[in-house]
Amino acid sequence: MVKKTTILAVVAFIILGIWTFFPLYYAFITAFKSRIEITYWPPTFIPKEFTVHYWIIVWFDRPTLAYYRNTVIASVLSVIISLAFGIPTAYTCARFSFRNRADVLFTILTFRFLPPAAVVIPLYMFMRQTGLLDTPIGLAFIYGAINLPIVVWVLRSYIIDIPPELEESYMIDGYSRFKAFTDITLPLIKPGLIAVSLLILALSWGEFLFAAVLTTSPMGKTLPVGISEYMGGEWGYEWNKIMAATFYGILPLIIIFLAIRKHLARGLTFGIVR
């Protein structure tokens, strides 16, 4: 019975793996196919005419380095902004009792689910007036604000699980609460910080609507907006170029996630599932 269950589990994992990774594989090999081969039916799963021509075209046809620069600046700064405001907010909500605390938490979480289309026009006007329109710094402030509730909600769960007596015993020795937080609590929530930082980085890296509306020049665009320009061009949907551009966009995230995947899995499961 145990052997049968093991076999079924292995088969299920194989099917799940194929279901998950096959679309990624097919998208990857499409970037190496010729324009004619991608129209073949039945489709080819190994390119008959292997070419890197479209990878080169995508890299030099557009200001790809500028897209990377803008995406990195906006994403990294959004992580810093979210953590700078989210950590003290999460600590306050976890350690101090105040009136309507539950309502405050609910309001913070609800803010994350506001439809972007409902706020994009007011944000456009605000960014234009402040001179942040068409800049990665302006996008970073927006990404940091909309992802702030995730930081608060996840890190609050971490801090609640840490006994407050640890900080109190530290403060009895004459240290301030801030010192107790930086020396005791902050190191203990490190897995949560890593997990939520990666999550915000991924969300900011792939964000499209705000980047499409709030960037007006070719040099100010991010990777998702730059990739979208290959859709519906002179030759229609050039899927080989689209797939090459897509992998240029997701490759850095894949490398980062593979490098610290253990921290991400442990951090998210501990911080959310209590």
PyMOL commands that set and color helices and strands:
alter all, ss='L'
color gray80, all
select helices_A, chain A and resi 2-30+37-39+53-61+64-95+101-112+116-130+136-160+164-172+177-188+190-205+209-214+218-220+223-228+239-259+261-272
alter helices_A, ss='H'
color red, helices_A
deselect
rebuild
show_as cartoon
